[in-house]
Amino acid sequence: MRVLVVEDERPLAEAVARGLRREGMAVDVAFDGLEGQEKIGITRYDVVLLDRDLPSISGDELCEEIVASAATTRVLMLTASGSVADKVDGLSRGADDYLAKPFDFPELVARVRALGRRATPATPPLLVAGDVSLDPARRTVRRAAEPVELTRKEFGVLEVLMGAGGAVVSSEELLERVWDENADPFTTTVRVTVMTLRKKLGEPGVIETVVGAGYRVPAAG
């Protein structure tokens, strides 16, 4: 899941980003509305965490722009005010959810995950390919009923590939969906991650290389 945090309180923005990355999400950060607008114009995000009180461009204005663009991006508004009137006003601008500061981080994670599921085509609660099963909610992988321990990036790559329903996924798309803006697009990061993922999944191979196009996991059945 690709997430953008738009928050001008740097310590809070960086803390939220670190926490979401530990949850396996690819997270970018913008510290004002203009920077957020620029990032949204370049990258397709599943969820944007948007502070209402931003310099340069307000969170309200940015939210309305996202909604007007007809993108599948979901918006979670963050605000210092938790009054009913403020919540109604935020939601009326097109926000999908609203969370008042201070908030409990587990609640934030749960809301981001819920919005992320709404931002992408519906997928089964359990992804299955042959004898490999992946549970996105519990973040577990099994092969022939045996647990497979994966890093966050390996899990993210496998989740994208298995969720593609047998379609080919390019290295560029994997880089966009699993890593954040700090990833170097000219490195062998994706190839190396796929290589280690294949080793951990074992034989027979699950991930196919489609020369010149990317990778795929054949759909079950």
N, C-alpha and C positions, 0 to 999 in steps of 0.2 A: 504494500500500500504506500502511495506517495502522498505526503502531507506537507503543507506549508503553514508555518506559524508566523503570523503577522502581529507583532507585539513590540511596542516601543520601550517597554521596561526590559532592558537587556538581560539582567539576571534571571528574570522570570522566563523570558523567551528561551534562553539557553538551557535552563533547567528543564523546561517542558520538552525541548528538543532532545536532550540527553535521555530523558525518561522514555519518550516514545521510541527512540532508537533502540533502547534496551528491550522494548516490546517487539522488535523486529521490523519496525517501519522505516522507510526512507524519508528523512525529514530535512526540509530546507527552512531557512529563517529569513525574515525581512523585518527591519526595525522601524519602518514607516510605511505609510500608505502608497507612496510613489514606488518604492522598491518592491512592495508587494504586487502592485499593478504590473510592473515590468516582468516579474517572475511568472505571474499567472499568464501573461501574454506569450511566454516562451514554453512553459512546461504544463503538461496536463496533470493536474492534481486530483486525487480522489476526494480529499478533505482539506479545507482551509480553516484554520483556527484564527479567528479575526477579532482583534480588539476593536471596540467601537471608537475609542478616543485616540486616534492616531494623528500624528503631524503630517502635513502636506496634502494628504487625501484621507478623509475620514473613513472609518470602517463601514459606516452606513452607505456611503457613496460607493465604496469598493464592492460591498455586498450587492448593491443594485446592479453594478456593472457585470458581476459574475452571473447573476440571474438573467440579465438581458442578453447575455452571450449564448444562452441556451446550452451551456456546457453541462456535463453530468456532474461537475464538481459540487460537493456538498459543503455548506458553510455552517460552522459552529461559532457563534458569537460569544466573545468573552467580555465581561464588563464589570466595573466596580459596583454597579447598581443592580440589585436583584429584585427591584420592585415589580409588581405585576404590570404596571403601566409601561415600564421600560422593556419588559419581556415581550409584551404585546407589540410594542413599537418595533422592536428588533425583528420579530417574526413577520410582521407585516411588510418588511422590506425584502423578504424572501429568504431570510436565514432559515436553515433547517432545524437548528437547535440553538439553545441559549443557556449559558452557564455563568453564574455570578462568581466573582472573586471574593474571598479565597475559596478554592474548590479542593475537593479530595482527589488526588491523582488517580486512584483506581476508577473513580467515577468518570473522570475525563477520558481515560483509556477506553472504558466501556462505551462511552458515547461516540468516540472517534471510530471505534470498530463498527458500531451499528451504522453510522453514516457511511463508512467505507463500503459496507455491504450493499447499501442503496445506490452507491455511485457506479457500481460495476454490474454487468449482467448477472442474473441470479445463478448461483452455483450450488450444487448439492452440499449438504452439511458435511459429507464425507466424500473426498475425491479418491477415485479408485482407478488404477491401471494395472491389469493383471493381478499379481499378488501383492502389489504395493498400495497402501492406503494412507491418505494424509487427512488429518483432522485440523482444519484451519482454526477452529475455536480453541481447541486444547493444545494446538501447536505440537502435535505428535505425528510421527511417521512410523509405519510398521511395514515389514516385508515378511510374508508368510507368517504373520502373527507375531513376529519378533520385532522389538523396538529398534529403530535406527536413530542414533544420535547425530544430529546435524547442527552446524553453526547457524546463526540467524540468516546469513546470506545464502547458504546452501538451501535452507528451508524455503526462503523467499523465491529462489530460482525454481525449485521443484513445484512450489505452489502455483507460480505463474504458468509453468509448462503443463502441469496436470489440469489446471483450470482452463486451458485453451481449447479443450475438447478435441485434441488431435491435430490442431492447426500448428503450422510452423511459427515459431517466435524468434525474431531476429536478435542478435547480440545487442543491438542498439536499444531495442524495446526492453530487453532484460535489464540493461544498464539503467534505463529510465525508471522502470517499475520497482527495482530492488535496491538500487544505490541512490545516493543523493547528489546534489550539484557539485560536491567536492570530488566526485569520482572522475578520474582522467579517462576520457573516451578513447584514448589512443593506447591504453595499456591492455594487457592480456587478462585483466581481472575476470571477465566473464568466462573465458576459456579455461582458466585455471580452476575457477569455482566449479564449473561443470565437470572437469576432470576428477576433482576430489569427491564430488557428489556421486559420480559413477562408481568410484572405488567403494564408497560406503554402502551403496545400494547393492553392489555385488552382481553376480551373474545369474541368469542371462541379463544382458543389458536392457535398461528401461528407456534411456534417453538416446534418441537417434540424432545424428548430425545430417543436416540437409545441406550439402555443399553449396556455398554461395548464397544461402538463405538464412540459416540459423539452426535451431534445434526443435525437436518435437518429441512428445510422449504420446504414442498411439492411444487412442481412446479405448476404453474397456469395451469388450464385445466386438 
